[in-house]
Amino acid sequence: MSSTTVAPFRFKQFIIKQDQCPMKVGTDGTLLGAWATATTPQHILDIGTGTGLIAIMLGQRFSDTQVEAVEIDETACAQATENMQAAPWADRLQAHSVSIQDFVKTTGRKYDLIVSNPPFFTGGTFSDRQARNEVRHTVKLPHGDLLSAVRNLLSPNGTFALVLPLIEGLRFEELANSYKLYCTRKTEVRPRKENAVNRLLMQFEREEQPTKVDELVLYTENQNERTAAYAALTEDFYL
């Protein structure tokens, strides 16, 4: 059987090796890394970091911040660590090979910004591509476990940001309310202007307040040409 070589993904200031990770660099992770925000965060946590992409992006954006990441897959965590160590701000990045369920029991730290590009399939069957399926399905990270961990780890004025497909995002928002985490900011993502919304970028906080909603269209009518808004959001990262 022949194997396929997966090339590293090159950003302006860092490179992401991804041949050891089931989930490769994609639009969702890059959007979340560029979109998530908090006011002068001192400690950031990325749950299910995969390649380490989002954690490294946040390390670039917030130059005085310590960024930690958890990743249950040992091989992926090793590659995330390698990617972090190669970043110019490596001294502020750290990955832990542990489930978030166990991590929450051992850390005494609170985080000003928590991010996650979490699994989202709650049903269906697994294919032969077991590793990829495990990171897409909620078997090892049920959304209730994720919300429980965030509720315990988020600082009083902290923010939690994640990206999900539309339907799963709406369900997650409803579930979050039962954990007393409230959606305060939401960006509805469309591939193109004529397409339906297919992704939600969502920010949650402890204090309930009106949700600020906006929209992001990724591409123009010309194939693979980013819109001005998408280009502006990601200009510090994409080549």
Secondary structure per residue as TSV (DSSP state, phi and psi in degrees):
chain	resnum	aa	ss	phi	psi
A	1	M	-	360.0	130.3
A	2	S	-	-83.7	149.0
A	3	S	-	-107.5	151.5
A	4	T	-	-101.3	128.0
A	5	T	-	-81.1	127.4
A	6	V	-	-99.6	116.5
A	7	A	-	-73.4	148.1
A	8	P	-	-62.2	153.1
A	9	F	E	-101.6	125.4
A	10	R	E	-101.3	123.6
A	11	F	B	-106.2	178.4
A	12	K	S	-61.8	-41.3
A	13	Q	S	-115.9	-2.4
A	14	F	-	-156.9	166.1
A	15	I	E	-122.4	139.5
A	16	I	E	-111.6	110.0
A	17	K	-	-78.5	140.3
A	18	Q	-	-142.2	12.9
A	19	D	T	-72.7	-16.8
A	20	Q	T	-103.3	6.3
A	21	C	-	-114.0	132.3
A	22	P	S	-59.0	-43.0
A	23	M	S	-100.7	123.5
A	24	K	-	-87.3	174.6
A	25	V	-	-59.1	130.8
A	26	G	-	-144.6	177.2
A	27	T	H	-63.3	-41.5
A	28	D	H	-56.8	-51.7
A	29	G	H	-63.1	-42.3
A	30	T	H	-65.2	-41.5
A	31	L	H	-59.5	-47.6
A	32	L	H	-63.9	-41.8
A	33	G	H	-62.5	-31.5
A	34	A	H	-86.9	-24.8
A	35	W	H	-93.4	-39.0
A	36	A	-	-59.2	141.8
A	37	T	-	-149.9	161.2
A	38	A	-	-159.1	161.0
A	39	T	S	-85.9	113.5
A	40	T	S	39.4	59.7
A	41	P	-	-67.4	139.4
A	42	Q	S	-97.6	-31.3
A	43	H	E	-135.3	129.0
A	44	I	E	-121.7	143.9
A	45	L	E	-129.1	130.4
A	46	D	E	-109.8	117.4
A	47	I	E	-96.1	118.3
A	48	G	S	77.3	58.3
A	49	T	-	-71.2	-22.3
A	50	G	T	62.3	-116.3
A	51	T	T	-73.7	-12.6
A	52	G	S	92.6	2.8
A	53	L	H	-53.6	-55.3
A	54	I	H	-65.0	-41.4
A	55	A	H	-60.1	-41.9
A	56	I	H	-68.2	-41.0
A	57	M	H	-59.7	-43.8
A	58	L	H	-68.4	-32.9
A	59	G	H	-63.0	-34.9
A	60	Q	H	-70.3	-43.1
A	61	R	H	-72.2	-36.1
A	62	F	-	-114.9	94.9
A	63	S	T	-75.3	-12.5
A	64	D	T	-109.6	20.3
A	65	T	-	-112.6	141.7
A	66	Q	E	-89.0	129.1
A	67	V	E	-116.4	122.1
A	68	E	E	-111.0	156.9
A	69	A	E	-142.9	147.5
A	70	V	E	-119.7	143.1
A	71	E	-	-150.8	118.5
A	72	I	S	-72.5	-28.0
A	73	D	-	-79.0	114.4
A	74	E	H	-62.0	-40.3
A	75	T	H	-66.9	-43.9
A	76	A	H	-63.6	-40.0
A	77	C	H	-63.6	-37.1
A	78	A	H	-64.5	-39.4
A	79	Q	H	-71.9	-36.9
A	80	A	H	-60.0	-42.5
A	81	T	H	-62.3	-42.3
A	82	E	H	-60.9	-44.2
A	83	N	H	-64.3	-39.4
A	84	M	H	-65.6	-42.2
A	85	Q	H	-66.6	-22.5
A	86	A	H	-88.6	-10.2
A	87	A	S	-74.9	149.4
A	88	P	T	-60.3	-23.6
A	89	W	T	-109.4	36.8
A	90	A	G	-57.8	-29.5
A	91	D	G	-67.6	-11.8
A	92	R	G	-108.6	9.9
A	93	L	E	-120.3	140.8
A	94	Q	E	-152.2	133.7
A	95	A	E	-113.2	140.5
A	96	H	E	-116.6	127.6
A	97	S	-	-86.1	87.9
A	98	V	S	-163.2	155.1
A	99	S	-	-75.8	153.9
A	100	I	H	-66.2	-29.0
A	101	Q	H	-62.8	-37.6
A	102	D	H	-81.9	-35.7
A	103	F	H	-60.1	-40.7
A	104	V	H	-65.3	-22.9
A	105	K	H	-80.0	-20.5
A	106	T	H	-111.0	-25.4
A	107	T	-	-85.4	143.5
A	108	G	-	-104.9	7.6
A	109	R	-	-91.1	150.3
A	110	K	-	-108.9	147.9
A	111	Y	E	-118.1	137.6
A	112	D	E	-81.5	-23.4
A	113	L	E	-143.3	125.7
A	114	I	E	-119.9	134.5
A	115	V	E	-128.6	155.0
A	116	S	E	-159.2	136.2
A	117	N	-	-108.1	82.0
A	118	P	-	-86.6	167.7
A	119	P	-	-60.7	153.9
A	120	F	-	-138.0	-16.0
A	121	F	B	-76.5	127.3
A	122	T	-	-108.4	-4.5
A	123	G	S	-143.9	-163.2
A	124	G	S	84.4	-173.8
A	125	T	-	-115.9	159.3
A	126	F	-	-87.2	141.6
A	127	S	-	-93.2	-174.6
A	128	D	S	-68.8	-18.6
A	129	R	-	-84.1	71.7
A	130	Q	H	-59.4	-45.6
A	131	A	H	-61.0	-45.6
A	132	R	H	-65.0	-39.3
A	133	N	H	-63.8	-39.0
A	134	E	H	-64.1	-33.6
A	135	V	H	-81.8	-17.5
A	136	R	H	-89.3	-30.4
A	137	H	B	-89.8	158.2
A	138	T	S	-92.1	21.3
A	139	V	S	-60.9	-49.3
A	140	K	S	-91.2	-12.2
A	141	L	S	-141.0	74.1
A	142	P	-	-57.0	145.6
A	143	H	H	-62.6	-28.5
A	144	G	H	-65.0	-39.6
A	145	D	H	-64.7	-40.5
A	146	L	H	-61.6	-47.5
A	147	L	H	-65.8	-37.9
A	148	S	H	-62.6	-42.4
A	149	A	H	-64.5	-45.0
A	150	V	H	-61.6	-43.4
A	151	R	H	-58.1	-36.5
A	152	N	H	-80.1	-29.2
A	153	L	H	-100.2	-16.9
A	154	L	E	-76.8	133.1
A	155	S	E	-66.4	161.7
A	156	P	E	-52.6	-39.3
A	157	N	E	-108.4	18.7
A	158	G	E	-77.8	169.2
A	159	T	E	-124.5	148.6
A	160	F	E	-122.4	126.0
A	161	A	E	-126.1	142.0
A	162	L	E	-152.5	168.5
A	163	V	E	-125.8	136.4
A	164	L	E	-147.4	156.7
A	165	P	E	-59.2	160.2
A	166	L	H	-53.7	-57.4
A	167	I	H	-64.7	-44.9
A	168	E	H	-63.4	-34.3
A	169	G	H	-66.0	-41.7
A	170	L	H	-65.4	-39.2
A	171	R	H	-66.3	-39.9
A	172	F	H	-63.6	-41.6
A	173	E	H	-60.1	-42.3
A	174	E	H	-65.9	-42.7
A	175	L	H	-64.4	-38.6
A	176	A	H	-59.4	-33.8
A	177	N	H	-59.3	-33.8
A	178	S	T	-72.4	-14.9
A	179	Y	T	-100.1	11.7
A	180	K	T	57.6	41.1
A	181	L	-	-121.7	127.7
A	182	Y	E	-121.5	137.0
A	183	C	E	-73.7	117.8
A	184	T	E	-109.1	-12.1
A	185	R	E	-153.7	135.5
A	186	K	E	-145.7	132.2
A	187	T	E	-116.5	120.9
A	188	E	E	-88.0	123.9
A	189	V	E	-105.6	128.2
A	190	R	E	-117.0	137.3
A	191	P	E	-59.3	-48.1
A	192	R	E	-138.6	165.3
A	193	K	T	-56.2	-36.8
A	194	E	T	-83.4	-8.1
A	195	N	S	-85.9	156.7
A	196	A	-	-73.3	158.2
A	197	V	-	-60.5	130.3
A	198	N	-	-126.5	-4.6
A	199	R	E	-142.3	150.9
A	200	L	E	-125.0	128.0
A	201	L	E	-96.2	124.8
A	202	M	E	-131.7	141.2
A	203	Q	E	-119.4	133.3
A	204	F	E	-120.6	147.0
A	205	E	E	-138.6	169.1
A	206	R	S	-75.0	-29.9
A	207	E	S	-95.1	126.4
A	208	E	-	-73.4	134.0
A	209	Q	-	-157.2	166.5
A	210	P	-	-58.8	140.8
A	211	T	-	-82.8	127.5
A	212	K	E	-86.4	119.8
A	213	V	E	-117.0	131.6
A	214	D	E	-139.3	-174.6
A	215	E	E	-134.0	146.9
A	216	L	E	-132.3	121.1
A	217	V	E	-100.5	129.6
A	218	L	E	-82.6	-43.4
A	219	Y	E	-128.1	150.7
A	220	T	-	-80.4	-176.9
A	221	E	S	-63.5	-28.1
A	222	N	S	-74.0	130.2
A	223	Q	T	-58.5	129.2
A	224	N	T	66.1	13.9
A	225	E	-	-95.1	118.5
A	226	R	B	-68.7	144.7
A	227	T	-	-69.5	164.4
A	228	A	H	-60.2	-38.0
A	229	A	H	-67.8	-43.1
A	230	Y	H	-66.6	-41.9
A	231	A	H	-62.8	-41.0
A	232	A	H	-65.9	-40.2
A	233	L	H	-63.1	-37.2
A	234	T	H	-109.4	11.5
A	235	E	T	-63.3	-25.4
A	236	D	T	-79.1	-3.7
A	237	F	T	-122.1	-56.4
A	238	Y	B	-68.2	141.3
A	239	L	-	-69.5	360.0
